[in-house]
Amino acid sequence: MDAVRYHEHGDESVMQLETVEKPTPGPTDALVEIRAVGVNPVDAKIREGALPAKRELPQTVGTDLAGRVTAVGDKVETLEPGDRVYGTGFGWHDPGTYAEYAAVPADRLAPLPESVSFRDGAAVALVGATAWQALVRRGSLTVGDTCLIHGGTGGVGHVAVQIAVGAGCQVVATARAGRPLEIVENFGAVGVNYRSSTLPKDLETALDGRSADLVLETHASENLTADLHVTGRDSTILLIGTQGPLEMSGGDALGAMLDRVDVRFSSIMTSPEIHREALGRLGQLLADGTVTPLVAESYGLVDAAAALEHAQTSGVLGKVVIELDS
């Protein structure tokens, strides 16, 4: 079978398309014929060695997959050959997914409804699980909440906006002017240009006098001050990304403490149980049209290095995916 592997840590140049033996599933594994792969910046972090190395090289790149089960280990009772599945969280502890097949832990896979394409399942896997954990598990998203979501057309952000709108929340989302703002507004959010020189005031206007009950923050080093400007009593700010140090003035800190604003970190790294719960629910949202992935571009496996480079480009709308021939 074909797989994209690396024999040393480094940039895109270390990725090689190789012919390797098809894996055999262990007792608790499922062998998946991969039909699509979500391409994530974290794939590059793992390949570069920026995250702690967990396994010996060479390794296959990739964290997400969607495909069909072709075999299961003798201790697997939840899956059988022919099942459509998708999953995330691979490539670090487990085999990577830029390949035609992967033998992965069965407890990391969730059902993919028949009406949902493999491409859409792969596009949502990691970013959807991240958005779900942040909003629902960490943020206790509730019907009627007022939500501020930054990066509303990014990978996590565009799924988060749709989850919140689908849950009956009032949503304000930041994005670039032009098509990105049109996209978040089509999702049902009020759009705000995140490059505005008067962002705190613009957010206040978009919120129409309400405080944001929940803020999903993808660029905390740039936006934390603006977030604190529009939060109120018992608001929660969920940090899933920052490009620099986090700073706040003494006045902002005091105001946040008086309002009992809860600043929390949320991670893409979580337990198989949480991944499976999130993907199980997201599968239903994909099937009923509540969530529709925004796919920037699809690549073939032979162009995996270009796909991963594209996924790391600033301003990508939604997700980059790799699709494999059936």
Summary of the structure (lengths in Angstrom):
residues: 326
radius of gyration: 20.0
end to end distance: 13.1
largest distance: 60.9
contacts: 1173
relative contact order: 0.16
helix: 34%
strand: 27%
